[in-house]
C-alpha cells in the first residue's frame, strides 16, 4: 500500500471523489485456517478460536476502513462507483451511511476519549494548531485521571470546536514540485506549529500541509512567529 501522503496527493488531483466508510469490516474478513489457532482463548465452557478477523491483532490495522473512489470525469466516476458497489456486495461488505463527525458523542471513559482523539488526530495535518486545540482533552488521558473521566464544560467546548474544525477542514492543495515552497512557523506556550504552502497563479499562498508539535516541560515557552 502506498504512503498515506502519496495517496492524498494522487486523490487530490482528481475531479470527482467519493469516500465510503465501511461498516464492521473486521468481522467481514475470514481468518486463514493456518492462523485461526493463534486467536484461541479458553473459557469455562471450553476452548474457542476466531473464524473472522477481530480487533487487537497486530496486523489487523492494515484492513479496510474507508474507501476513496476517484475519477477524472463524471461518467468514469459513475462506472467506478458501480464496480465498487458490485464488489462490496459480492464479498458481503456493508457501508456505514449514518456515520458523521457531528454525531460524535461526549466520551465517558479514557478508552472512548482516546478513540475520539485518534479520529481527530488522523486529520491533524488539515487543522491548524491541532495540538493546542486538543491539549485539554489529551490531559484527560493521563494516568492521574480516573478511567471514568471528569467531563467538564471546557472539555465539551473543546470537543465542539474540534468537530466544527473537522467539518470545515481547510482545503489543502496538491503540491507542484516545479514551484518553490514557503514555510510559516509559529510558537505558542504549549506547542510549535507550521504551515507548508506554495504560490498559486495569483501570488496567493495556499496551504499544502499543517504540522504541530506539543512542547515538553523542558522546552522554552517564549512566543513568536516567522
C-alpha positions as CSV (number, residue, x, y, z in Angstrom):
1,X,0.0,0.0,0.0
2,X,1.2,3.5,-0.8
3,X,2.2,6.1,1.8
4,X,-0.9,8.0,3.0
5,X,0.5,11.3,2.0
6,X,1.3,9.9,-1.5
7,X,-2.3,8.7,-1.7
8,X,-3.6,12.1,-0.7
9,X,-1.6,13.8,-3.5
10,X,-2.9,11.2,-6.0
11,X,-6.5,11.5,-5.0
12,X,-6.3,15.3,-4.8
13,X,-5.6,15.6,-8.5
14,X,-8.9,14.0,-9.4
15,X,-12.1,16.0,-10.1
16,X,-14.6,13.6,-8.6
17,X,-14.1,11.8,-5.2
18,X,-16.4,9.7,-3.2
19,X,-15.4,8.4,0.3
20,X,-17.2,5.4,1.8
21,X,-17.0,4.4,5.5
22,X,-17.0,0.6,5.9
23,X,-19.3,-1.0,8.5
24,X,-17.8,-3.8,10.7
25,X,-15.1,-4.5,8.2
26,X,-13.1,-6.5,10.7
27,X,-15.8,-9.1,11.3
28,X,-16.4,-9.4,7.5
29,X,-12.9,-10.8,6.8
30,X,-12.4,-14.6,7.2
31,X,-9.2,-15.8,9.0
32,X,-6.9,-18.1,7.2
33,X,-7.2,-21.7,8.6
34,X,-3.4,-21.7,9.4
35,X,-3.9,-18.6,11.6
36,X,-7.1,-19.4,13.5
37,X,-5.2,-21.2,16.3
38,X,-3.3,-18.0,17.1
39,X,-6.6,-16.4,18.2
40,X,-7.6,-19.2,20.5
41,X,-8.9,-18.4,24.0
42,X,-10.2,-20.6,26.9
43,X,-13.4,-20.2,28.8
44,X,-15.2,-22.3,31.5
45,X,-17.1,-23.9,28.6
46,X,-14.1,-24.9,26.6
47,X,-11.5,-23.5,24.1
48,X,-12.5,-21.5,21.1
49,X,-10.9,-19.7,18.2
50,X,-12.0,-16.9,15.9
51,X,-13.2,-17.7,12.3
52,X,-13.3,-14.0,11.4
53,X,-10.8,-11.2,11.9
54,X,-11.0,-9.4,15.2
55,X,-9.8,-6.2,16.7
56,X,-6.4,-6.2,18.5
57,X,-4.4,-8.4,16.2
58,X,-1.0,-7.0,15.3
59,X,-1.7,-6.8,11.5
60,X,-5.4,-6.0,11.8
61,X,-4.8,-2.3,11.4
62,X,-3.9,-2.8,7.7
63,X,-7.5,-3.8,6.9
64,X,-10.1,-1.7,5.0
65,X,-11.7,1.2,6.9
66,X,-12.5,3.8,4.4
67,X,-12.7,3.6,0.6
68,X,-11.9,6.6,-1.6
69,X,-13.2,6.3,-5.2
70,X,-11.7,8.9,-7.5
71,X,-12.0,9.7,-11.2
72,X,-11.2,12.3,-13.8
73,X,-14.8,12.5,-15.4
74,X,-18.3,12.1,-14.0
75,X,-19.1,9.3,-16.4
76,X,-16.0,7.5,-15.3
77,X,-16.8,8.1,-11.7
78,X,-20.3,6.5,-12.0
79,X,-18.7,3.5,-13.6
80,X,-16.2,3.2,-10.8
81,X,-18.9,3.5,-8.2
82,X,-21.0,0.8,-9.8
83,X,-18.0,-1.5,-9.9
84,X,-17.1,-0.9,-6.3
85,X,-20.6,-1.5,-5.1
86,X,-20.8,-4.8,-7.1
87,X,-17.6,-6.0,-5.4
88,X,-18.7,-4.9,-2.0
89,X,-22.0,-6.8,-2.5
90,X,-20.1,-9.9,-3.8
91,X,-17.9,-10.0,-0.7
92,X,-20.7,-9.2,1.7
93,X,-19.3,-5.8,2.9
94,X,-21.5,-3.1,4.2
95,X,-21.2,0.7,4.0
96,X,-22.0,2.8,7.1
97,X,-24.4,5.5,5.9
98,X,-25.0,7.0,9.4
99,X,-21.5,7.9,10.5
100,X,-20.9,11.6,11.0
101,X,-18.4,13.7,12.9
102,X,-21.2,15.9,14.2
103,X,-22.8,12.8,15.8
104,X,-19.7,12.2,17.9
105,X,-20.9,12.0,21.5
106,X,-19.0,13.2,24.6
107,X,-16.8,10.3,25.9
108,X,-17.3,8.9,29.4
109,X,-14.1,6.8,29.7
110,X,-10.5,7.2,28.7
111,X,-10.8,4.5,26.1
112,X,-13.7,6.3,24.4
113,X,-11.7,9.6,24.6
114,X,-8.6,8.0,23.0
115,X,-10.8,6.6,20.2
116,X,-12.3,10.1,19.5
117,X,-8.8,11.7,19.6
118,X,-7.5,9.0,17.3
119,X,-10.2,10.0,14.7
120,X,-9.3,13.7,15.1
121,X,-5.5,13.0,15.1
122,X,-5.8,11.3,11.7
123,X,-6.8,14.6,10.2
124,X,-4.4,16.8,12.2
125,X,-2.5,18.0,9.1
126,X,-5.7,19.7,7.9
127,X,-6.3,21.5,11.2
128,X,-4.1,24.5,12.1
129,X,-2.7,24.4,15.7
130,X,-4.3,21.0,16.3
131,X,-2.1,20.1,19.3
132,X,-3.0,23.4,21.0
133,X,-6.7,22.7,20.2
134,X,-6.7,19.2,21.7
135,X,-4.4,19.8,24.7
136,X,-7.2,19.9,27.3
137,X,-8.6,16.5,26.0
138,X,-5.1,14.9,25.9
139,X,-4.7,15.9,29.6
140,X,-7.7,13.7,30.4
141,X,-6.0,10.6,29.1
142,X,-3.1,10.7,31.6
143,X,-2.6,8.1,34.3
144,X,-3.6,10.6,37.1
145,X,-7.1,10.8,35.6
146,X,-9.6,8.1,36.6
147,X,-10.9,5.8,33.9
148,X,-14.4,7.4,34.3
149,X,-13.2,10.8,33.1
150,X,-14.5,14.0,34.7
151,X,-16.1,15.6,31.7
152,X,-16.1,19.4,32.2
153,X,-17.6,22.3,30.4
154,X,-14.2,23.2,29.0
155,X,-13.8,19.7,27.6
156,X,-17.2,19.9,26.0
157,X,-16.4,23.2,24.3
158,X,-13.0,21.8,23.0
159,X,-14.9,18.8,21.5
160,X,-17.4,21.0,19.8
161,X,-14.6,23.2,18.4
162,X,-12.8,20.1,17.1
163,X,-15.9,18.8,15.4
164,X,-16.5,22.2,13.8
165,X,-12.9,22.3,12.6
166,X,-13.2,18.8,11.2
167,X,-16.4,19.6,9.3
168,X,-14.9,22.8,7.9
169,X,-11.5,21.4,7.2
170,X,-9.2,23.8,5.3
171,X,-8.9,22.8,1.7
172,X,-5.3,21.6,1.1
173,X,-3.8,21.8,-2.4
174,X,-1.7,19.2,-4.2
175,X,1.9,20.4,-4.3
176,X,3.6,21.3,-7.6
177,X,7.3,20.1,-7.4
178,X,8.2,22.8,-10.0
179,X,7.2,25.6,-7.7
180,X,9.0,27.0,-4.6
181,X,7.7,26.2,-1.1
182,X,7.0,28.6,1.7
183,X,7.2,27.6,5.4
184,X,5.3,29.6,8.0
185,X,6.1,28.8,11.7
186,X,4.5,29.9,14.9
187,X,5.2,29.1,18.5
188,X,2.8,29.1,21.5
189,X,3.1,28.5,25.2
190,X,2.3,24.8,24.7
191,X,3.2,23.9,21.1
192,X,5.1,24.8,17.9
193,X,3.2,24.9,14.6
194,X,3.9,25.3,10.9
195,X,2.2,25.6,7.6
196,X,3.8,24.5,4.3
197,X,2.5,26.4,1.3
198,X,3.0,27.3,-2.4
199,X,2.0,30.3,-4.5
200,X,-1.0,30.0,-6.9
201,X,-1.3,31.7,-10.2
202,X,-2.4,35.0,-8.5
203,X,0.5,35.2,-6.0
204,X,-1.6,33.9,-3.1
205,X,0.0,31.3,-0.8
206,X,-2.2,28.3,-0.4
207,X,-1.6,25.6,2.2
208,X,-0.3,22.1,1.4
209,X,0.1,20.7,4.9
210,X,-0.1,21.7,8.6
211,X,2.2,20.4,11.3
212,X,2.3,20.9,15.1
213,X,4.4,19.6,17.9
214,X,3.4,19.7,21.6
215,X,6.2,21.2,23.8
216,X,7.7,19.2,26.7
217,X,8.2,20.7,30.2
218,X,11.9,21.3,29.4
219,X,11.3,23.2,26.1
220,X,11.1,27.1,26.1
221,X,7.7,28.7,26.2
222,X,8.6,32.0,24.5
223,X,6.1,33.2,22.0
224,X,6.8,34.5,18.5
225,X,6.4,33.7,14.8
226,X,8.3,33.7,11.5
